Amino acid sequence: MTTTVFILPGLFNSGEGHWQTLWENSLPNARRIVQADWNAPDRADWVATLDAAIAASEGPVVLAAHSLGCALTAWWASEPGHAQHALKVRGALLVAPPDVEREDFPAFVTGFSPMPRARLPFPTLVVASSDDPWCALPRARAWADAWDARFHEIGARGHINGDSGLGNWEQGRQWLADMMR
């Protein structure tokens, strides 16, 4: 059975030059999880949308999350009612998790703080940048440790988004492929 890649964008969705959009357009088994409100995210709504998508999936899934999509993944996995559906998740690639606990984190993003620190029930790789304006490297590493995830720092790549110059981001695609095996 084919593994489906669920693309989980963050705040404001992922634009045309973002690696998530490029993957969605080039991987036949990729599907963006569309949230009702990209501009004023509510954790309960986002978690319910993700859970419904995973529940409806007929086969295994891999999560490819960016920014707030990483916090979404951690919150979804930490809620006990999702344990049965979590069995469908073969792995998660969590890229540029944002520090949702920062005092200057946008107030219109509701319910994502504090970041869950429970071990994730599936293999996970956290990828972070040394100069991410939304999360200090030690914080991202601490979350990876709490989640029992592997951690990879990719150097100075900002928020690892469309502005980071990654294009189709071949290294990320390789990590994703490894999770699908």
Beta strands, then each sheet from edge to edge (+ up, - down):
strand 1: 4-8
strand 2: 30-32
strand 3: 61-66
strand 4: 89-95
strand 5: 124-128
strand 6: 150-153
sheet 1: 2+ 1+ 3+ 4+ 5+ 6+
end
